[in-house]
Amino acid sequence: MIAYTLRRLGAMALILLAICAITFAVFYLLPDDPALDACGKTCTSQRLADVRHAMGLDQSMLTQFLSYLGGIFAGRTLGTTGLECPAPCFGYSWQYARPVWDLLIDRLGPSASLAVGAAVLWLVVGVTLGLVAALRKGSLLDRGIVLSALTATSVPVYLIAALLIYFVILRSELLPFPDYQPVLDDPGAWVSSLILPWIALAALYAAMYVRLTRASMIETMAEPYIRTARAKGLPERTVVVKHGLRSTMTPILTIFGIDLGGLLAGAMITETMFGLPGLGKLTFDAIAKSDQPVVLGVTLLAAFFVTLANLVVDLLYGVIDPRVRYS
């Protein structure tokens, strides 16, 4: 198990290094003048020259990349500007006049709250409804659940968000418009500000998990070892939960890790629709302003979360499915 974990950590490091190289090349090679995009549309010629020197654009591409990569672990000084970018240095946003890492940390709380809350909601609802549909295969309940899942899959997130805002906030005034508060400051306000974004984000994912759980459960319940368990006289609940659902959770866990890892770096549409100050909203604003250091930082953070989630999923396989063992 230890050797397997070390190998997976090494593979994770190589993947992150490759992603860092690719994204760095995209953001620094494709634009005609990366310094102009980073500085903003109202940048003066003198400030543009300072930004270009601080970004190291007067050096070779390899030197720029090594400087950027080293800054993540040891920090760096931005040219002759005297600005210090402490580790982990993901670059400097000239438009916000702050290190990118500080911006990411400030916005991580709302995005993590949104992602984790929505993930729990769609996992519970999706797996439960998918299990019920599989056990009632061919019934009216099964058809109703499948039809509802197909309908929810076809509806985009921004439309669900708009409907929730109109009917719950504007029309019925059941909830105020989301005003995010940290959970430690006011738990009640934290829940009320996120309940509608949770529902809007979880609706689409729950529908996909219903279909995945149903298909996997139907296939699993037809396996020979399920018939053997029933022939031994085991209770139906034990057969379904311990033998059927436990094996079904393996593909679900794989998809869940990828989905959650991606959302931890921000759900752009949901955060923008509800005005949540998360990483998704930061990314949206950075794209609108062509703030490339921020977009690059969010991209690397998203890659880290996805690879980390895949590592955790791989380690949990042996817990979820006893047939999986590590040597």
C-alpha positions in Angstrom: 0.0 0.0 0.0 2.8 2.4 0.9 4.7 1.6 -2.4 1.5 2.1 -4.4 0.9 5.5 -2.7 4.4 6.6 -3.4 4.1 5.7 -7.1 0.8 7.5 -7.3 2.3 10.6 -5.7 5.2 10.5 -8.2 2.8 10.2 -11.1 0.7 13.1 -9.7 3.9 15.3 -9.5 4.7 14.5 -13.1 1.2 15.2 -14.3 1.2 18.6 -12.5 4.6 19.4 -14.0 3.3 18.7 -17.5 0.1 20.7 -16.9 2.2 23.6 -15.6 4.4 23.5 -18.7 1.5 23.3 -21.1 -0.5 26.1 -19.4 2.5 28.3 -19.1 3.2 27.9 -22.8 -0.4 28.7 -23.7 -0.5 31.9 -21.6 2.9 33.1 -22.5 3.4 32.0 -26.1 0.0 32.4 -27.8 -0.7 36.1 -26.9 1.1 38.7 -28.9 2.1 40.6 -25.7 1.4 38.7 -22.4 2.5 41.8 -20.5 -0.2 43.9 -22.1 -2.9 41.4 -21.2 -1.6 41.2 -17.6 -1.3 44.9 -17.2 -4.8 45.8 -18.5 -6.3 48.0 -21.1 -5.5 51.3 -19.3 -1.9 50.5 -18.8 0.7 53.3 -19.4 3.8 52.7 -21.5 6.1 53.0 -18.5 4.0 50.6 -16.4 3.9 48.2 -19.4 7.6 48.2 -19.6 7.9 47.5 -15.8 5.3 44.6 -16.1 7.2 43.1 -19.1 10.4 43.1 -17.2 8.8 41.8 -14.0 7.3 38.9 -15.9 10.7 38.1 -17.4 9.6 38.5 -21.0 13.1 39.9 -21.8 14.6 36.5 -21.0 14.4 33.1 -22.7 11.3 31.0 -22.4 13.1 28.3 -20.5 14.4 30.9 -18.0 10.9 32.3 -17.6 9.4 28.9 -17.0 12.1 27.8 -14.5 11.6 31.1 -12.6 7.9 30.6 -12.5 8.2 27.0 -11.4 10.8 27.9 -8.7 8.6 30.7 -7.4 5.8 28.2 -6.6 8.1 26.5 -4.1 10.5 29.2 -3.0 8.9 32.5 -4.0 10.6 35.2 -6.2 11.2 38.8 -6.7 9.4 40.4 -9.6 12.2 41.9 -11.7 13.5 45.3 -10.5 10.1 46.4 -9.1 11.1 45.3 -5.6 7.8 43.4 -5.3 8.1 40.2 -3.4 5.9 37.2 -4.3 6.3 34.7 -1.4 5.9 31.0 -1.9 3.7 29.6 -3.3 4.0 32.3 -6.0 1.5 31.7 -8.7 2.3 35.0 -10.3 1.3 38.6 -9.6 -2.0 40.2 -10.7 -1.1 43.8 -11.8 -4.8 44.6 -12.2 -5.6 43.6 -8.6 -2.1 44.7 -7.4 -1.9 41.5 -5.3 -0.1 38.1 -5.6 -2.3 35.6 -7.4 -2.1 33.1 -4.5 -3.6 35.7 -2.1 -6.5 36.1 -4.5 -7.0 32.4 -4.7 -7.0 31.9 -1.0 -9.5 34.7 -0.4 -11.9 33.1 -2.9 -11.4 29.5 -2.0 -13.8 29.4 1.0 -17.0 30.2 -1.0 -16.0 27.8 -3.8 -15.2 25.0 -1.4 -18.5 25.6 0.5 -20.4 25.5 -2.7 -18.7 22.4 -4.1 -18.8 20.3 -1.0 -22.4 21.1 -0.2 -23.6 20.5 -3.7 -21.5 17.3 -3.9 -23.1 15.8 -0.8 -26.6 16.8 -2.1 -26.2 15.3 -5.6 -24.4 12.1 -4.3 -27.2 11.4 -1.7 -30.1 12.2 -4.0 -28.5 10.7 -7.2 -27.4 7.4 -5.6 -30.7 7.0 -3.7 -33.0 7.6 -6.7 -30.8 5.5 -8.9 -30.9 2.6 -6.4 -34.7 2.8 -6.1 -35.1 2.9 -9.9 -32.8 -0.1 -10.4 -34.7 -2.2 -7.7 -38.0 -1.2 -9.3 -36.8 -1.7 -12.9 -39.7 -1.4 -15.4 -42.2 0.0 -13.0 -43.9 3.4 -13.2 -41.6 4.7 -10.4 -38.5 3.7 -12.4 -39.8 5.4 -15.6 -40.7 8.5 -13.6 -37.3 8.7 -12.1 -35.5 8.1 -15.4 -37.7 10.7 -17.2 -37.1 13.3 -14.4 -33.3 12.6 -14.7 -33.3 13.0 -18.4 -35.2 16.3 -18.1 -32.9 17.6 -15.4 -29.9 16.7 -17.6 -31.3 18.7 -20.5 -31.7 21.9 -18.4 -28.6 24.1 -18.2 -27.4 25.3 -14.8 -28.0 29.0 -15.6 -31.6 28.3 -16.4 -32.1 26.4 -13.1 -30.4 29.3 -11.3 -32.5 31.9 -13.0 -35.8 30.0 -12.1 -34.7 29.6 -8.5 -33.9 33.3 -8.3 -37.2 34.4 -9.8 -39.6 32.0 -7.9 -37.8 31.6 -4.6 -36.2 35.1 -4.1 -38.1 37.6 -6.2 -41.6 36.1 -6.5 -42.2 34.4 -3.2 -39.4 36.1 -1.2 -38.8 32.9 0.8 -35.1 33.6 0.9 -33.0 36.7 0.4 -30.5 37.1 -2.4 -27.3 35.2 -1.5 -24.9 37.2 0.6 -22.1 34.8 1.4 -21.0 34.7 5.0 -18.2 32.4 6.3 -19.6 29.4 8.2 -17.7 30.3 11.4 -19.1 33.8 11.4 -22.7 33.0 11.0 -23.7 29.4 10.2 -27.3 30.3 9.5 -26.4 33.0 7.0 -23.9 30.6 5.5 -26.6 28.0 4.8 -29.2 30.5 3.6 -26.7 32.0 1.1 -25.7 28.7 -0.3 -28.9 26.6 -0.3 -30.1 27.8 -3.7 -26.7 27.6 -5.4 -26.4 24.0 -3.9 -29.7 23.0 -5.5 -28.9 24.7 -8.9 -25.5 23.0 -9.1 -26.6 19.6 -7.7 -29.6 19.2 -10.0 -27.6 18.5 -13.1 -25.1 16.2 -11.4 -27.8 14.3 -9.4 -29.5 13.5 -12.7 -26.3 12.1 -14.1 -25.7 10.0 -11.0 -29.2 8.6 -11.1 -28.6 7.2 -14.6 -25.1 5.9 -13.7 -26.2 4.3 -10.4 -29.3 2.7 -12.1 -27.3 1.2 -14.9 -24.4 0.0 -12.7 -26.9 -1.5 -10.1 -28.9 -3.3 -12.7 -25.7 -4.8 -14.1 -24.3 -5.8 -10.7 -27.6 -7.4 -9.5 -27.4 -9.8 -12.5 -23.9 -11.1 -11.5 -23.5 -14.7 -10.4 -22.3 -13.8 -6.9 -25.5 -12.0 -6.2 -27.5 -15.1 -7.1 -25.2 -17.1 -4.9 -25.7 -14.7 -2.0 -29.5 -15.0 -2.3 -29.2 -18.8 -2.6 -27.4 -18.8 0.8 -30.5 -17.2 2.3 -29.0 -13.8 3.1 -31.5 -11.0 3.7 -32.4 -9.0 0.7 -31.2 -5.8 2.4 -27.7 -7.4 2.9 -27.6 -8.6 -0.7 -28.5 -5.2 -2.0 -26.4 -3.0 0.2 -23.4 -5.1 1.1 -22.9 -6.9 -2.2 -24.7 -4.9 -4.8 -24.4 -1.3 -3.8 -20.8 -1.7 -2.6 -19.7 -2.9 -6.0 -21.7 -0.3 -7.7 -20.0 2.5 -5.8 -16.6 1.9 -7.6 -17.5 3.7 -10.9 -19.6 6.3 -9.0 -16.6 7.1 -6.7 -14.4 7.6 -9.8 -16.7 10.1 -11.4 -17.4 11.8 -8.0 -13.7 12.4 -7.4 -13.3 14.1 -10.8 -16.5 16.2 -10.5 -15.7 17.3 -7.0 -12.0 18.1 -7.8 -13.1 20.2 -10.7 -15.7 22.2 -8.8 -13.3 23.0 -5.9 -11.6 25.4 -8.4 -14.9 27.2 -8.9 -18.3 26.8 -10.6 -18.1 29.8 -12.8 -21.8 29.9 -14.0 -23.3 29.2 -10.6 -21.1 31.6 -8.7 -21.7 34.4 -11.3 -25.5 33.9 -11.3 -25.7 34.1 -7.5 -23.0 36.6 -7.0 -20.8 34.3 -4.8 -17.3 35.7 -4.4 -15.6 32.4 -5.2 -12.9 31.2 -7.6 -15.4 30.8 -10.4 -16.5 34.5 -10.2 -12.8 35.4 -10.0 -12.1 33.5 -13.1 -15.0 35.0 -14.9 -13.8 38.5 -14.0 -10.2 37.7 -14.9 -11.2 36.4 -18.4 -13.2 39.6 -19.0 -10.2 41.7 -18.0 -7.7 39.4 -19.7 -5.9 39.0 -16.4 -3.7 36.1 -17.5 -1.8 35.6 -14.3 -5.1 35.0 -12.4 -6.4 32.6 -15.1 -3.1 30.7 -15.1 -3.2 30.4 -11.3 -6.8 29.1 -11.3 -6.0 26.6 -14.0 -3.1 25.2 -12.0 -5.2 25.1 -8.8 -7.9 23.2 -10.7 -5.4 20.7 -12.0 -4.1 20.2 -8.5 -7.6 19.5 -7.1 -8.5 17.1 -9.9 -5.2 15.1 -9.6 -5.5 15.0 -5.8 -9.1 13.8 -6.0 -8.1 11.0 -8.4 -5.3 10.0 -5.9 -7.8 9.9 -3.0 -10.3 7.9 -5.2 -7.6 5.3 -6.1 -6.7 4.8 -2.4 -10.4 4.4 -1.5 -11.0 1.6 -4.0 -9.7 -1.0 -1.6 -12.1 0.3 1.1 -15.2 0.5 -1.1 -14.6 -2.8 -3.1 -12.9 -5.6 -1.2 -12.0 -7.2 -4.5 -9.4 -4.5 -5.0 -6.1 -5.0 -3.2 -2.8 -3.2 -3.4 0.5 -5.1 -3.5 
